[in-house]
Amino acid sequence: MRPTRRRLLAQLSATLTLAACASPAGKPGGGGGTPDDDSGGADGADGSGDGADGADGGDTSDSGGSGADGGDTSDTADTGDTGSFDWRAECDMASRPLPNCTDPTPRIPEGPYYREGVPVRDELNVTAESGTPLVFQGRVLGPECAALSADFEVVIWHARQDGTYDFTGTDFQGYGRVQPAADGTFCVSTLVPPSYMNGPNLIPQHIHVAVLREGVRVFTTQVYFDGDPALASSPAPAQCIRGVESLPGGAKRVAMDIVLDGPSAGL
């Protein structure tokens, strides 16, 4: 009898071991449950926020479904990481035809969030916010489309992803200042700004642009994004609406020409 009892005990032990391996604790149905799965939930929450700023020029590729894929973080289209592609390689204005330089770019007031002392830099997402990467580029031109570079600077600023401006912070998130190249071109890397509520009004996506000459502002305008649904309720001047191009990795590009009239710029 003793050998039979040992054999039964061995069989019982093996059965219990197999049962334990088939359904590990904390993983019902073989699913997640480890700390790594938190990344999947966080990614899904971030993706759902993208739908709210679907004001990003039509980019709806990140619907938030990535949270259900077990933490797949391979989608970098909406991480704000402009390092996933060479954004400077996308700074091409030479292939674009010159505008009608007899019609100066319309002036639009800058609102209350212009800041003095904006740092010189061409990467504006300094706090690594999540959002759709944007290459914003253009040219500063004078009468007869003459390129303006020496003594001129371009200041660019826009809202953070929550719809507020870094008006008093030390990071100057969403703010940058660059000098045009000899051909008048400039290019910066940032994020597609959101539309946001201002009281009862929905404000469309936009970027503020100012031109300085020897440190003095001579021009200010705003740039709006073609295809932004918010433009239906808050129209913008047609001359200030620019098309949105798709780039590798889910990034976007908006290009504009700033044509200054001679007298106001001291030309």
Number of C-alpha atoms within 10 A of each C-alpha: 5 7 8 9 10 11 11 12 12 11 12 11 11 11 11 10 11 10 10 10 9 10 13 12 10 11 11 10 9 11 12 15 13 9 8 11 17 15 15 21 20 15 23 23 16 21 23 17 17 23 17 13 24 19 24 28 25 18 20 15 15 21 18 19 16 22 22 13 13 18 18 15 14 7 13 17 21 22 20 21 20 23 8 15 15 10 21 12 7 15 19 14 19 10 6 9 7 13 15 13 18 13 12 18 20 16 15 17 12 16 8 8 15 18 13 7 9 16 14 15 15 19 19 23 24 14 11 14 19 19 27 28 31 26 23 24 19 20 25 25 25 20 18 14 19 14 18 24 20 13 12 21 24 25 23 23 27 27 24 20 21 12 17 13 19 18 16 9 8 7 15 20 22 25 28 25 24 21 23 21 17 11 15 22 24 26 23 20 22 31 31 29 27 28 24 20 12 9 7 6 11 15 18 24 26 21 20 21 23 22 24 18 17 11 10 12 15 16 23 20 17 23 21 24 25 19 16 21 17 18 19 11 11 11 12 17 12 11 13 20 20 17 13 21 14 14 15 12 16 20 26 23 23 21 20 22 23 26 25 27 19 13 9 9 16 9 10
